Amino acid sequence: MTTNDLQMSTRKMSRNCPKRKEDLCHSMIQCENGTIAVTRVAGMLLALKANNSVPLGMLKAKLVALANHLEPALSMISRDSKF
């Protein structure tokens, strides 16, 4: 999977994603050698890669927790840097 494939996938995801902050939207992409979980945080993409042995529910929980943890700091950075 290339970066371009990931960007296209997240564009499709964001079209279907709710616009409210509380309604976190994410995408899980299963590959031969693992799973990639992607979500938007403060206008940026957060991606996690896990082995195939990691349950999807656990990966989703970690993605949501990390996104919630990083949101305040990344919001300040994106606001200051005009991302």
Buried (B, 14 or more C-beta within 10 A) or exposed (E): EEEEEBEEBBEEBEEEBEEEEEEBBBBBBEEEEBBBBBBBBBEEBBBBBBEEEBEEEEBBEBBBEBBEEBBEEBBEEBEEEEE
